[in-house]
């Protein structure tokens, strides 16, 4: 069933892409364009999400460290 799903999604994506780029292609090349585009787009999206995830982790870590320093300076450093 996943192969049929891939062909249907590939055909739809290829159809939209060929219309947006204003090129004429037959049914099989259109499906091929859609499937290849899905693979490339999936890879690019995965890389972007990984980079965004790493960047988000860094930002979260810095914010957490800032909060920890603030708590230390506010509550523990004054007691000494």
The first five atom37 places (N, CA, C, CB, O) and aatype in JSON, in Angstrom:
{
  "aatype": [20, 20, 20, 20, 20, 20, 20, 20, 20, 20, 20, 20, 20, 20, 20, 20, 20, 20, 20, 20, 20, 20, 20, 20, 20, 20, 20, 20, 20, 20, 20, 20, 20, 20, 20, 20, 20, 20, 20, 20, 20, 20, 20, 20, 20, 20, 20, 20, 20, 20, 20, 20, 20, 20, 20, 20, 20, 20, 20, 20, 20, 20, 20, 20, 20, 20, 20, 20, 20, 20, 20, 20, 20, 20, 20, 20, 20, 20, 20, 20],
  "atom_mask": [
    [1, 1, 1, 1, 1],
    [1, 1, 1, 1, 1],
    [1, 1, 1, 1, 1],
    [1, 1, 1, 1, 1],
    [1, 1, 1, 1, 1],
    [1, 1, 1, 1, 1],
    [1, 1, 1, 1, 1],
    [1, 1, 1, 1, 1],
    [1, 1, 1, 1, 1],
    [1, 1, 1, 1, 1],
    [1, 1, 1, 1, 1],
    [1, 1, 1, 1, 1],
    [1, 1, 1, 1, 1],
    [1, 1, 1, 1, 1],
    [1, 1, 1, 1, 1],
    [1, 1, 1, 1, 1],
    [1, 1, 1, 1, 1],
    [1, 1, 1, 1, 1],
    [1, 1, 1, 1, 1],
    [1, 1, 1, 1, 1],
    [1, 1, 1, 1, 1],
    [1, 1, 1, 1, 1],
    [1, 1, 1, 1, 1],
    [1, 1, 1, 1, 1],
    [1, 1, 1, 1, 1],
    [1, 1, 1, 1, 1],
    [1, 1, 1, 1, 1],
    [1, 1, 1, 1, 1],
    [1, 1, 1, 1, 1],
    [1, 1, 1, 1, 1],
    [1, 1, 1, 1, 1],
    [1, 1, 1, 1, 1],
    [1, 1, 1, 1, 1],
    [1, 1, 1, 1, 1],
    [1, 1, 1, 1, 1],
    [1, 1, 1, 1, 1],
    [1, 1, 1, 1, 1],
    [1, 1, 1, 1, 1],
    [1, 1, 1, 1, 1],
    [1, 1, 1, 1, 1],
    [1, 1, 1, 1, 1],
    [1, 1, 1, 1, 1],
    [1, 1, 1, 1, 1],
    [1, 1, 1, 1, 1],
    [1, 1, 1, 1, 1],
    [1, 1, 1, 1, 1],
    [1, 1, 1, 1, 1],
    [1, 1, 1, 1, 1],
    [1, 1, 1, 1, 1],
    [1, 1, 1, 1, 1],
    [1, 1, 1, 1, 1],
    [1, 1, 1, 1, 1],
    [1, 1, 1, 1, 1],
    [1, 1, 1, 1, 1],
    [1, 1, 1, 1, 1],
    [1, 1, 1, 1, 1],
    [1, 1, 1, 1, 1],
    [1, 1, 1, 1, 1],
    [1, 1, 1, 1, 1],
    [1, 1, 1, 1, 1],
    [1, 1, 1, 1, 1],
    [1, 1, 1, 1, 1],
    [1, 1, 1, 1, 1],
    [1, 1, 1, 1, 1],
    [1, 1, 1, 1, 1],
    [1, 1, 1, 1, 1],
    [1, 1, 1, 1, 1],
    [1, 1, 1, 1, 1],
    [1, 1, 1, 1, 1],
    [1, 1, 1, 1, 1],
    [1, 1, 1, 1, 1],
    [1, 1, 1, 1, 1],
    [1, 1, 1, 1, 1],
    [1, 1, 1, 1, 1],
    [1, 1, 1, 1, 1],
    [1, 1, 1, 1, 1],
    [1, 1, 1, 1, 1],
    [1, 1, 1, 1, 1],
    [1, 1, 1, 1, 1],
    [1, 1, 1, 1, 1]
  ],
  "atom_positions": [
    [[0.82, -1.2, 0.0], [0.0, 0.0, 0.0], [0.86, 1.26, 0.0], [-0.93, 0.0, 1.2], [0.46, 2.28, -0.56]],
    [[2.05, 1.2, 0.62], [2.9, 2.39, 0.68], [3.42, 2.77, -0.7], [4.07, 2.17, 1.63], [3.65, 3.95, -0.96]],
    [[3.6, 1.8, -1.6], [4.06, 2.11, -2.96], [2.97, 2.87, -3.71], [4.44, 0.81, -3.72], [3.26, 3.82, -4.43]],
    [[1.74, 2.45, -3.54], [0.62, 3.14, -4.18], [0.49, 4.56, -3.64], [-0.71, 2.37, -3.96], [0.27, 5.51, -4.39]],
    [[0.64, 4.69, -2.34], [0.6, 6.01, -1.7], [1.71, 6.89, -2.25], [0.73, 5.87, -0.16], [1.48, 8.06, -2.55]],
    [[2.92, 6.35, -2.38], [4.06, 7.1, -2.91], [3.79, 7.56, -4.34], [5.33, 6.23, -2.85], [4.12, 8.69, -4.7]],
    [[3.21, 6.7, -5.15], [2.9, 7.05, -6.54], [1.84, 8.15, -6.6], [2.42, 5.81, -7.33], [1.96, 9.08, -7.4]],
    [[0.82, 8.05, -5.77], [-0.25, 9.06, -5.77], [0.29, 10.42, -5.31], [-1.42, 8.61, -4.84], [0.03, 11.44, -5.95]],
    [[1.03, 10.42, -4.21], [1.61, 11.67, -3.71], [2.63, 12.22, -4.71], [2.27, 11.44, -2.34], [2.68, 13.43, -4.94]],
    [[3.43, 11.33, -5.3], [4.4, 11.75, -6.3], [3.73, 12.37, -7.51], [5.25, 10.58, -6.73], [4.2, 13.38, -8.05]],
    [[2.63, 11.77, -7.95], [1.9, 12.31, -9.1], [1.33, 13.69, -8.77], [0.76, 11.36, -9.51], [1.42, 14.6, -9.59]],
    [[0.77, 13.83, -7.59], [0.19, 15.12, -7.2], [1.29, 16.19, -7.07], [-0.58, 14.99, -5.87], [1.14, 17.3, -7.57]],
    [[2.38, 15.83, -6.41], [3.48, 16.79, -6.23], [4.12, 17.13, -7.57], [4.55, 16.21, -5.27], [4.41, 18.3, -7.83]],
    [[4.32, 16.14, -8.4], [4.89, 16.38, -9.72], [3.99, 17.24, -10.58], [5.16, 15.07, -10.42], [4.46, 18.13, -11.29]],
    [[2.68, 16.99, -10.51], [1.73, 17.79, -11.27], [1.79, 19.25, -10.84], [0.29, 17.24, -11.09], [1.87, 20.15, -11.67]],
    [[1.76, 19.47, -9.52], [1.83, 20.84, -9.01], [3.15, 21.51, -9.38], [1.64, 20.85, -7.49], [3.16, 22.68, -9.78]],
    [[4.25, 20.79, -9.24], [5.57, 21.36, -9.54], [5.71, 21.7, -11.02], [6.67, 20.39, -9.12], [6.25, 22.75, -11.36]],
    [[5.22, 20.81, -11.9], [5.34, 21.1, -13.33], [4.45, 22.27, -13.73], [4.96, 19.86, -14.16], [4.8, 23.03, -14.64]],
    [[3.32, 22.44, -13.08], [2.45, 23.58, -13.39], [3.05, 24.88, -12.86], [1.04, 23.36, -12.79], [3.01, 25.9, -13.54]],
    [[3.62, 24.83, -11.65], [4.23, 26.03, -11.08], [5.42, 26.48, -11.92], [4.66, 25.78, -9.62], [5.61, 27.67, -12.16]],
    [[6.24, 25.5, -12.37], [7.42, 25.82, -13.17], [7.1, 25.97, -14.66], [8.48, 24.74, -12.98], [7.98, 26.28, -15.46]],
    [[5.85, 25.74, -15.02], [5.36, 25.89, -16.39], [6.16, 25.06, -17.39], [5.41, 27.34, -16.8], [6.65, 25.57, -18.39]],
    [[6.27, 23.75, -17.09], [6.9, 22.83, -18.04], [5.88, 21.75, -18.4], [8.2, 22.2, -17.45], [4.97, 21.45, -17.63]],
    [[6.05, 21.18, -19.57], [5.2, 20.1, -20.03], [5.95, 18.79, -19.85], [4.78, 20.31, -21.53], [7.09, 18.65, -20.3]],
    [[5.33, 17.83, -19.2], [5.94, 16.51, -19.01], [4.84, 15.47, -19.08], [6.71, 16.43, -17.66], [3.68, 15.75, -18.77]],
    [[5.22, 14.27, -19.48], [4.27, 13.17, -19.52], [3.95, 12.68, -18.11], [4.83, 12.03, -20.37], [4.45, 13.21, -17.12]],
    [[3.11, 11.67, -18.06], [2.66, 11.15, -16.77], [3.83, 10.54, -15.98], [1.56, 10.1, -16.97], [4.01, 10.87, -14.8]],
    [[4.6, 9.66, -16.6], [5.7, 9.01, -15.87], [6.79, 9.99, -15.42], [6.33, 7.93, -16.74], [7.24, 9.91, -14.28]],
    [[7.22, 10.92, -16.29], [8.19, 11.91, -15.8], [7.62, 12.79, -14.68], [8.66, 12.78, -16.94], [8.35, 13.17, -13.76]],
    [[6.34, 13.12, -14.77], [5.71, 13.93, -13.73], [5.72, 13.18, -12.4], [4.27, 14.29, -14.13], [6.02, 13.77, -11.36]],
    [[5.38, 11.9, -12.42], [5.41, 11.1, -11.2], [6.84, 10.98, -10.69], [4.81, 9.69, -11.46], [7.08, 11.1, -9.49]],
    [[7.79, 10.76, -11.59], [9.2, 10.67, -11.2], [9.71, 11.97, -10.57], [10.06, 10.33, -12.41], [10.43, 11.95, -9.57]],
    [[9.31, 13.09, -11.16], [9.69, 14.39, -10.61], [9.11, 14.54, -9.2], [9.2, 15.55, -11.52], [9.79, 15.0, -8.29]],
    [[7.88, 14.16, -9.04], [7.22, 14.26, -7.72], [7.87, 13.39, -6.68], [5.77, 13.91, -7.84], [8.1, 13.82, -5.55]],
    [[8.18, 12.14, -7.04], [8.81, 11.22, -6.09], [10.21, 11.7, -5.73], [8.88, 9.79, -6.69], [10.58, 11.72, -4.56]],
    [[10.99, 12.1, -6.74], [12.34, 12.61, -6.47], [12.27, 13.88, -5.63], [13.09, 12.88, -7.8], [13.08, 14.07, -4.73]],
    [[11.32, 14.75, -5.93], [11.14, 15.97, -5.15], [10.78, 15.68, -3.7], [10.08, 16.84, -5.79], [11.23, 16.37, -2.79]],
    [[9.95, 14.66, -3.5], [9.58, 14.28, -2.14], [10.79, 13.79, -1.36], [8.49, 13.21, -2.16], [10.95, 14.1, -0.19]],
    [[11.64, 13.01, -2.03], [12.84, 12.5, -1.37], [13.8, 13.64, -1.03], [13.54, 11.47, -2.25], [14.34, 13.7, 0.08]],
    [[14.02, 14.54, -1.98], [14.92, 15.68, -1.75], [14.33, 16.61, -0.69], [15.17, 16.45, -3.07], [15.04, 17.04, 0.22]],
    [[13.05, 16.92, -0.81], [12.4, 17.79, 0.15], [12.4, 17.2, 1.56], [10.98, 18.07, -0.28], [12.59, 17.91, 2.54]],
    [[12.18, 15.89, 1.65], [12.22, 15.23, 2.95], [13.6, 15.31, 3.58], [11.79, 13.78, 2.81], [13.72, 15.53, 4.79]],
    [[14.63, 15.12, 2.77], [15.99, 15.2, 3.27], [16.33, 16.61, 3.75], [16.98, 14.76, 2.2], [16.9, 16.8, 4.83]],
    [[15.97, 17.61, 2.93], [16.24, 19.0, 3.3], [15.48, 19.37, 4.58], [15.84, 19.95, 2.14], [16.03, 20.0, 5.47]],
    [[14.22, 18.96, 4.66], [13.43, 19.26, 5.84], [14.01, 18.59, 7.09], [11.99, 18.8, 5.64], [14.04, 19.2, 8.16]],
    [[14.47, 17.37, 6.94], [15.08, 16.66, 8.07], [16.34, 17.38, 8.54], [15.4, 15.2, 7.68], [16.56, 17.52, 9.74]],
    [[17.16, 17.83, 7.61], [18.38, 18.57, 7.98], [18.02, 19.88, 8.67], [19.25, 18.86, 6.73], [18.62, 20.23, 9.69]],
    [[17.04, 20.6, 8.13], [16.64, 21.87, 8.74], [16.09, 21.66, 10.14], [15.6, 22.56, 7.87], [16.39, 22.44, 11.05]],
    [[15.28, 20.64, 10.33], [14.73, 20.37, 11.65], [15.81, 19.95, 12.63], [13.66, 19.29, 11.58], [15.74, 20.28, 13.81]],
    [[16.81, 19.22, 12.15], [17.92, 18.82, 13.02], [18.71, 20.04, 13.46], [18.84, 17.82, 12.32], [19.04, 20.19, 14.63]],
    [[19.01, 20.92, 12.5], [19.74, 22.15, 12.83], [18.9, 23.02, 13.77], [20.11, 22.95, 11.54], [19.42, 23.55, 14.75]],
    [[17.63, 23.16, 13.47], [16.75, 23.95, 14.33], [16.64, 23.31, 15.71], [15.35, 24.09, 13.7], [16.58, 24.01, 16.72]],
    [[16.62, 21.98, 15.75], [16.57, 21.29, 17.03], [17.83, 21.53, 17.84], [16.36, 19.8, 16.83], [17.76, 21.76, 19.05]],
    [[18.98, 21.47, 17.18], [20.24, 21.74, 17.87], [20.31, 23.18, 18.34], [21.43, 21.42, 16.96], [20.74, 23.46, 19.46]],
    [[19.89, 24.09, 17.47], [19.9, 25.5, 17.84], [18.92, 25.76, 18.97], [19.55, 26.37, 16.62], [19.21, 26.52, 19.9]],
    [[17.76, 25.13, 18.91], [16.79, 25.27, 19.99], [17.33, 24.71, 21.3], [15.49, 24.56, 19.63], [17.1, 25.28, 22.36]],
    [[18.05, 23.61, 21.22], [18.67, 23.03, 22.41], [19.71, 23.97, 23.0], [19.3, 21.7, 22.09], [19.8, 24.1, 24.22]],
    [[20.49, 24.6, 22.15], [21.51, 25.55, 22.61], [20.84, 26.75, 23.28], [22.39, 26.02, 21.44], [21.27, 27.19, 24.35]],
    [[19.81, 27.28, 22.66], [19.1, 28.42, 23.23], [18.48, 28.05, 24.57], [18.02, 28.93, 22.27], [18.56, 28.82, 25.53]],
    [[17.87, 26.87, 24.64], [17.3, 26.41, 25.89], [18.35, 26.23, 26.97], [16.56, 25.12, 25.68], [18.12, 26.57, 28.13]],
    [[19.5, 25.7, 26.59], [20.58, 25.49, 27.56], [21.11, 26.83, 28.08], [21.72, 24.68, 26.92], [21.37, 26.97, 29.27]],
    [[21.27, 27.8, 27.19], [21.75, 29.13, 27.62], [20.72, 29.78, 28.54], [22.03, 30.03, 26.38], [21.08, 30.36, 29.56]],
    [[19.44, 29.7, 28.18], [18.41, 30.29, 29.03], [18.37, 29.6, 30.4], [17.04, 30.19, 28.35], [18.21, 30.26, 31.43]],
    [[18.5, 28.29, 30.4], [18.54, 27.57, 31.66], [19.74, 27.96, 32.51], [18.57, 26.07, 31.4], [19.61, 28.12, 33.72]],
    [[20.9, 28.13, 31.89], [22.1, 28.54, 32.62], [21.93, 29.96, 33.16], [23.34, 28.46, 31.71], [22.34, 30.25, 34.28]],
    [[21.33, 30.85, 32.38], [21.08, 32.2, 32.84], [20.14, 32.21, 34.05], [20.49, 33.05, 31.71], [20.36, 32.94, 35.01]],
    [[19.12, 31.4, 34.0], [18.19, 31.28, 35.12], [18.91, 30.75, 36.36], [17.02, 30.36, 34.76], [18.69, 31.25, 37.46]],
    [[19.75, 29.76, 36.18], [20.5, 29.19, 37.3], [21.43, 30.23, 37.92], [21.3, 27.97, 36.84], [21.51, 30.33, 39.15]],
    [[22.12, 30.99, 37.1], [23.01, 32.04, 37.61], [22.21, 33.1, 38.35], [23.82, 32.69, 36.46], [22.61, 33.54, 39.43]],
    [[21.08, 33.5, 37.79], [20.23, 34.5, 38.44], [19.74, 34.01, 39.79], [19.06, 34.86, 37.55], [19.77, 34.75, 40.77]],
    [[19.27, 32.76, 39.86], [18.81, 32.19, 41.13], [19.94, 32.15, 42.15], [18.25, 30.78, 40.91], [19.74, 32.46, 43.32]],
    [[21.12, 31.76, 41.69], [22.27, 31.7, 42.6], [22.59, 33.09, 43.14], [23.5, 31.11, 41.87], [22.78, 33.26, 44.35]],
    [[22.66, 34.07, 42.24], [23.0, 35.43, 42.68], [21.91, 36.03, 43.56], [23.24, 36.32, 41.47], [22.2, 36.81, 44.46]],
    [[20.67, 35.69, 43.3], [19.55, 36.27, 44.04], [19.4, 35.66, 45.43], [18.25, 36.1, 43.26], [19.19, 36.38, 46.4]],
    [[19.52, 34.34, 45.53], [19.19, 33.68, 46.79], [20.38, 33.16, 47.58], [18.29, 32.56, 46.52], [20.35, 33.2, 48.81]],
    [[21.42, 32.69, 46.93], [22.51, 32.06, 47.67], [23.72, 32.98, 47.85], [22.94, 30.8, 46.97], [24.37, 32.93, 48.89]],
    [[24.03, 33.8, 46.87], [25.22, 34.64, 46.95], [25.04, 35.75, 47.99], [25.52, 35.25, 45.59], [26.03, 36.19, 48.58]],
    [[23.82, 36.21, 48.22], [23.56, 37.28, 49.19], [23.69, 36.8, 50.62], [22.19, 37.86, 48.97], [23.96, 37.6, 51.52]],
    [[23.49, 35.51, 50.86], [23.54, 34.96, 52.22], [24.95, 34.9, 52.76], [22.94, 33.59, 52.24], [25.13, 34.82, 53.98]],
    [[25.95, 34.94, 51.91], [27.32, 34.79, 52.36], [27.94, 36.1, 52.75], [28.14, 34.16, 51.3], [29.11, 36.13, 53.15]]
  ]
}
